[in-house]
């Protein structure tokens, strides 16, 4: 592979990764503005997975993490208490995904 081909490939891959970060970050902001905190948290985590040092994403995630945790735990427990076990399991799995992201980026 020539040096020019390698350079073009590196630029293309870098552009795709940057675009994915921007999309995740933009989605996170839109969800947060709409009051959809859980999807916002998941989008901030996705953005940070692409650019871990992004200070605004880290700060925003840290700001909403505790509320998201309380909301998701409450919904999982409510589904469990209502004996909707499939729904409870789905919600607990989502909560675990969120906790993993919060932990990875020191948001909780």
C-alpha positions in Angstrom: 0.0 0.0 0.0 1.4 3.3 -1.0 2.0 6.2 1.5 -0.7 8.2 -0.2 -3.2 5.4 0.0 -2.4 4.9 3.7 -2.7 8.7 4.4 -6.1 8.8 2.6 -7.3 5.8 4.6 -6.2 7.4 7.9 -8.0 10.7 7.0 -11.2 8.8 6.1 -11.2 6.8 9.2 -10.5 9.8 11.4 -13.3 11.7 9.7 -15.7 8.9 10.4 -14.7 8.6 14.0 -15.1 12.4 14.4 -18.5 12.3 12.8 -19.6 9.5 15.1 -18.5 11.5 18.1 -20.3 14.6 16.9 -23.5 12.7 16.3 -23.4 11.1 19.8 -22.7 14.4 21.5 -25.4 16.2 19.5 -27.9 13.5 20.3 -26.9 13.7 24.0 -27.6 17.4 24.1 -30.9 17.1 22.3 -32.1 14.3 24.7 -31.0 16.3 27.7 -32.8 19.5 26.5 -35.9 17.3 25.9 -35.7 16.0 29.5 -34.8 12.5 28.4 -32.0 11.9 30.8 -31.4 8.2 30.3 -31.0 8.5 26.5 -28.8 11.6 27.1 -26.6 9.6 29.5 -26.2 6.8 27.0 -25.3 9.2 24.3 -22.8 11.0 26.4 -21.2 7.6 27.2 -21.2 6.8 23.5 -19.5 10.2 22.8 -16.9 9.6 25.5 -16.2 6.1 24.2 -15.1 7.8 21.0 -13.3 10.8 22.7 -12.6 10.0 26.3 -11.0 13.3 27.1 -14.0 15.5 26.0 -14.5 17.7 29.0 -18.0 18.9 28.2 -19.3 15.4 27.8 -17.7 14.3 31.1 -19.1 17.3 32.9 -22.6 16.8 31.5 -22.6 13.1 32.2 -21.5 13.8 35.8 -24.3 16.3 36.2 -27.1 13.9 35.2 -25.7 10.6 36.4 -27.1 10.5 39.9 -30.6 11.5 38.7 -30.5 8.9 35.8 -29.4 6.2 38.3 -32.3 7.0 40.7 -34.8 7.1 37.8 -33.7 3.8 36.2 -33.4 2.0 39.6 -36.9 3.1 40.6 -38.4 1.9 37.3 -36.6 -1.4 37.5 -37.8 -1.9 41.1 -41.4 -0.9 40.1 -41.4 -3.5 37.3 -40.1 -6.1 39.7 -42.7 -5.3 42.4 -45.4 -5.5 39.8 -44.1 -8.9 38.8 -43.3 -7.8 35.3 -40.1 -9.7 35.4 -39.1 -9.4 31.7 -39.4 -5.7 32.0 -37.6 -5.6 35.3 -34.7 -7.6 33.8 -34.5 -5.3 30.8 -34.4 -2.3 33.0 -31.8 -3.8 35.4 -29.6 -4.6 32.3 -29.9 -1.0 31.1 -29.0 0.2 34.6 -25.9 -2.0 34.6 -24.9 -0.6 31.2 -25.3 2.9 32.6 -23.4 2.1 35.8 -20.6 0.7 33.7 -20.4 3.9 31.7 -20.7 6.1 34.8 -17.8 4.2 36.4 -15.7 4.3 33.3 -15.9 8.1 33.2 -16.0 8.7 36.9 -19.5 10.2 36.7 -20.9 8.8 40.0 
